[in-house]
Amino acid sequence: MSLDLRIFTEPQQGASYDDQLAVAKATEELGFSAFFRSDHYLAMGSDGLPGPTDAWTTLAGLARETTTVRLGTLVSSATFRHPGVLAIQVAQVDQMSGGRVELGLGTGWFAAEHAAYGIPFPDKRFGMLEEQLAVVTGLWNTPEGETFSHAGEHYTLTDSPALPKPAQARVPVIVGGGGPRRTPALAARFADEYNQAFPEIDTIGPRIKVIEQALSDAGRSADSLVQSAALVVAVGKDEAEFAKRAAAIGREPAELREHGIAGTVGEAADRLRGLEKAGVTRVYLQVLDLHDLDHLDLVAREVRPQLG
C-alpha cells in the first residue's frame, strides 16, 4: 500500500473561502485523499489579508461543495471552543459531508492570536486538551436516548442529550505533540492517528517507536493507529521551477530540501519513500501558495505514481 497523501493549507496567511474552495476542489479532482486546514486566527509574518476564516465554518461550506475528499483540521485549538460546542460543530459538519470529517485537536500555542481576539490563553493547557478529548468522544459515543455528564477541572457537563451524532460511527481523532510521556499516552487513549508536525526528518522514526510503545502499554496494536507527518511541499519539474516555487513562499531551496518534501520530482519521491520506510503511512503536504494549483497537479501526476 502506497503512502496516503493529503493536502494541508494555512489559510490564516492570506486566503479567502473561495481560495480554499479552489484548492479543495483541485484536491478532490486530483485524487488526494483529504483537504485539511490549520485552525488559526492570526497570520504569522504577514498581514494575512483578506483576514482569517474560521476553520469549522470553512469546512462546513466545503462539506456541501465537495463529494469525496475527506475534511479536517490540523489542528483545532482546545482554547478556541468549549468541547460541548466543538462536538456539535464537528458532528454537524460530518453530517453535512456525508461522513467525511476528521478532528485534529491540540493545546494551542500561538499566544498572539489569543491576545488579538480576546481568547483566554492559560499557561497550562494539556489538561484542557485531555478533558476536551474525553468530552467530545464521550458525547459522540453516548447511545441515543441516554445522557452524558462530565465533572472535571476545566469543564462540567450535566445530563447532556449528547446530540447530534456524527454520520460516521467514529469520527477519526488526530493527536500530535512532542511530549515524552503524556502526549503518547493521550494518543494511545483517544487517537486514531498520531501526527508529527514539521519534525526534523531523522527524528520521525524514533518518535514512531515511542508512540508504538505507548500503544503497547495501553493494550493496543501498533497498526491500530495511523502514523502521519506534516511537511512543507515545494516541487518543480526542474531546478528552475523549484527555485521559483521556493521564492514564491519566501523559503530558501536548501532549507526546503532539508526540512520538507522539496526539490525536483525525483527528490520529492525519494523523500516520501524515506518517510514510508521510517514507518509513516500518511503525509500532509503543507501547501503555502494556494494560488498555484499547477503545483498540486505536478505532485499528483509526476510524484505520486513513483510511490508504488
Long-range contacts (C-beta under 8 A, 24 or more apart in sequence): 1-281, 2-276, 2-304, 2-307, 2-308, 3-272, 3-275, 3-276, 3-280, 3-281, 3-282, 3-283, 3-307, 4-33, 4-281, 4-282, 4-283, 5-32, 5-33, 5-272, 5-282, 5-283, 5-285, 5-299, 5-304, 6-32, 6-33, 6-34, 6-35, 6-36, 6-70, 6-282, 6-283, 6-284, 6-285, 7-32, 7-34, 7-35, 7-36, 7-284, 7-285, 7-287, 7-296, 8-36, 8-37, 8-38, 8-74, 8-230, 8-284, 8-285, 8-286, 8-287, 9-35, 9-36, 9-37, 9-38, 9-286, 9-287, 9-290, 10-37, 10-38, 10-40, 10-286, 10-288, 11-37, 11-38, 11-52, 11-53, 11-58, 11-290, 12-38, 12-40, 12-41, 12-42, 12-43, 12-44, 12-48, 12-52, 13-43, 13-44, 13-46, 13-48, 13-288, 14-43, 14-46, 14-47, 14-48, 14-49, 14-50, 15-53, 15-290, 16-50, 16-53, 17-53, 17-58, 17-61, 19-290, 19-291, 20-53, 20-58, 20-62, 20-290, 21-61, 21-62, 21-65, 22-290, 22-293, 23-287, 23-290, 23-293, 23-296, 24-62, 24-65, 24-66, 24-69, 24-71, 25-65, 25-66, 26-293, 26-296, 26-297, 27-69, 27-296, 28-66, 28-67, 28-68, 28-69, 30-296, 30-297, 30-300, 30-301, 31-300, 31-304, 32-69, 32-285, 32-296, 32-300, 33-69, 33-70, 34-69, 34-70, 34-71, 34-72, 34-102, 35-62, 35-66, 35-69, 35-70, 35-71, 36-71, 36-72, 36-73, 36-74, 36-102, 36-104, 36-284, 37-73, 37-74, 38-73, 38-74, 38-75, 39-73, 39-75, 39-76, 39-77, 39-80, 40-110, 40-113, 41-113, 41-116, 41-117, 41-119, 42-110, 42-112, 42-113, 42-116, 42-117, 44-110, 56-86, 56-89, 56-90, 56-93, 59-93, 59-97, 59-101, 60-89, 60-92, 60-93, 60-96, 62-97, 63-93, 63-96, 63-97, 63-98, 63-100, 63-101, 64-96, 64-97, 66-97, 66-100, 68-100, 69-100, 70-100, 70-101, 70-102, 71-97, 71-100, 71-101, 71-102, 72-101, 72-102, 72-103, 72-104, 72-172, 72-174, 73-103, 73-104, 73-105, 74-104, 74-174, 74-176, 74-195, 74-197, 74-230, 74-284, 75-104, 75-105, 75-106, 75-174, 75-176, 75-195, 76-103, 76-104, 76-105, 76-106, 77-106, 77-107, 77-108, 77-109, 78-105, 78-106, 78-107, 78-108, 78-125, 78-128, 78-129, 78-132, 79-107, 79-108, 79-114, 79-119, 79-120, 79-121, 79-122, 79-125, 79-128, 80-108, 80-119, 82-155, 83-131, 83-132, 83-135, 83-136, 83-139, 83-155, 84-135, 84-139, 84-155, 84-157, 84-160, 86-132, 86-136, 87-135, 87-136, 87-139, 87-140, 88-164, 90-136, 90-166, 90-171, 91-140, 91-164, 91-165, 91-166, 91-171, 92-164, 94-166, 94-167, 94-168, 94-171, 95-164, 95-166, 95-167, 97-167, 98-167, 99-166, 99-167, 99-168, 101-166, 101-168, 101-171, 102-171, 102-172, 102-173, 102-174, 102-193, 103-136, 103-171, 103-172, 103-173, 103-174, 104-173, 104-174, 104-175, 104-176, 104-195, 105-129, 105-132, 105-133, 105-136, 105-173, 105-174, 105-175, 106-175, 106-176, 106-177, 107-177, 126-179, 126-182, 127-153, 127-154, 128-154, 129-186, 130-186, 131-155, 133-173, 133-175, 133-186, 133-189, 133-190, 134-190, 136-173, 137-173, 137-190, 138-162, 140-165, 140-166, 140-170, 140-171, 174-228, 178-207, 180-210, 184-210, 184-211, 184-213, 184-214, 185-214, 185-217, 185-218, 187-211, 187-214, 187-215, 187-225, 188-214, 188-215, 188-217, 188-218, 188-220, 188-225, 189-218, 191-225, 192-225, 192-226, 193-225, 193-226, 193-227, 193-228, 193-282, 194-225, 194-226, 194-227, 194-228, 195-228, 195-229, 195-230, 195-284, 196-228, 196-229, 196-230, 197-229, 197-230, 198-230, 198-231, 198-232, 198-259, 198-286, 199-229, 200-259, 201-258, 201-259, 201-271, 201-274, 201-275, 204-229, 204-275, 204-278, 204-279, 204-280, 205-278, 205-279, 208-278, 208-279, 208-280, 226-281, 226-282, 227-279, 227-280, 227-281, 227-282, 228-280, 228-281, 228-282, 228-283, 228-284, 229-275, 229-280, 229-282, 229-283, 229-284, 230-283, 230-284, 230-286, 231-259, 231-260, 231-261, 231-275, 231-283, 231-284, 231-285, 231-286, 232-256, 232-259, 232-260, 232-261, 232-262, 232-286, 232-288, 233-260, 233-261, 233-262, 233-268, 233-285, 233-286, 233-287, 233-295, 233-299, 234-260, 234-261, 234-262, 234-263, 234-288, 234-295, 235-261, 235-262, 235-263, 235-264, 235-265, 235-267, 235-268, 235-295, 235-298, 235-299, 235-302, 235-303, 236-263, 236-264, 236-265, 236-298, 237-264, 237-265, 237-298, 237-302, 238-264, 239-264, 245-289, 245-292, 245-295, 248-289, 248-292, 249-288, 249-289, 260-286, 261-285, 265-298, 265-302, 265-303, 265-306, 266-306, 268-299, 268-303, 269-303, 269-306, 269-307, 272-303, 272-307, 273-306, 273-307, 276-307
